[in-house]
Amino acid sequence: MQPPAELDAALLQALVTLGTAAFCWYLFARYRHRYFLWWSAAWTLYVLRIGAIVAFLVTRQDWWLFTHQVLTGSTALVLLWAALTFSRSTEWRPWYSAALLFPVAWSYLAIYRMENFMLAAVPAVLFLSIATFTTAWVFRQQYKKTGARGAAVLATVLGLWGIHHLDYPLLRAQGAWNPWGYYLDILFVLATGIGIVMLGLEELDRANRTVALRTSQLERLSARIVEQHEEERRRVSLELHDQTAQVWAAVKMQLGLLREGAPPELSPRFDRTLDLVDTGIQSIRSVTTNLRPPLLDDLGLAPALRALVETFEAQSNLEVSIDLPDQMPAVTPDAALALFRAVQEALSNVARHSSATSAEVRITVEANELKLTIRDNGSGFPDGDAPSQARPSFGLAGMRERIAALRGSVVLSSNAGALVTVTLPLSDAH
């Protein structure tokens, strides 16, 4: 019968290791990284290993000693695999199975076929130490590559643990470490668990920084696309205004001159043609205004919004009210254009989708923020909150991009109709 102190130490080691395995499983369940799963599997094997040695100490049956030896080697290999999965995303190869066969084959020979203890123990200990040293080396390379402190901790702890394995034939097998060897292994398990947590947190932080960088790059790209889009609209608007509209104006003048010298019976035809030319010129002017509102560049945001609302009322037969501050805050040209486009897109959606009879445009300034709201009394958004993902609104997506480039936000909601709320920080909009 083994001393209670040794059994108590083994039980404590099993509890600590089981807690480490459970924590690694929690990390896997939360972050879905494979290496957390393999670490959890390794510590679970380690707990089973402790159970096997306790069973052997109590029963003295060779089967439990054989199981203990197999689980010991397997644990070291799974820890190595977890390290490779983490640092190199290594994929499984069939020939790796050969390494798993060594603990089984050698444990059978050492326990059931060999008489000399040292000859049986040394190869098993060397295998265990080499696997542990290799795991330490993998984390050492990871530290040199990334500077992760968790990798440095794991490399150090596993390196010391590999050295500790080598004393087994000379000290622990002779009872020299009993029960202190268990407590030393507990410290190694705890230190390894701390290293895993540090490494996981550092990887999470690195992933967050990468996501933030990619998000920033996408935001800059989105802003650049919006800027190029507006420049192209400006170019097309100027070409239509300065070239196409002028050509049609010249055509109208020529038709007027021809009408004066034409026979009276052709006058109705000339009048019809001139009416068509007027319609074409008006259409071009409407297109140029939508592409790039001249009032926005010439007079500013407030007059441009009032003109937009008046034009929308005349074209849609909807009643639209507009409420602007007596003193509009000064905003940058980009912010003014983004707000104008937001009202333009929102009113366009009201006319096309809402079945509304009235709408309201309002701008307020609160706590260094400019808030623009466009509300209608129609049916609201299709799903009661925002545009359906099955039918995305590219206009609303463009609105979001423009506002996001100015560090603002767009909130869509349904409350007795559709409500679009645009918020811009004035510190960035000035």
Secondary structure by P-SEA (a helix, b strand, c coil): cccaaaaaaaaaaaaaaaaaaaaaaaaaaacccaaaaaaaaaaaaaaaaaaaaaaaaacccaaaaaaaaaaaaaaaaaaaaaaaaaaccbbbbcccccccaaaaaaaaaacccccccccccaaaaaaaaaaaaaaaaaaaaaaaacccaaaaaaaaaaaaaaaaaaacccccccccccaaaaaaaaaaaaaaaaaaaaaaaaaaaaaaaaaaaaaaaaaaaaaaaaaaaaaaaaaaaaaaaacaaaaaaaaaaaaaaaaaaccccaaaaaaaaaaaaaaaaaaaaaaaaaaccccccccccaaaaaaaaaaaaaaccbbbbbbbccccccccaaaaaaaaaaaaaaaaaaacccccccbbbbbbbcccbbbbbbbbcccccccccccccccccaaaaaaaaaaaaaccbbbbbbcccbbbbbbbcccccc
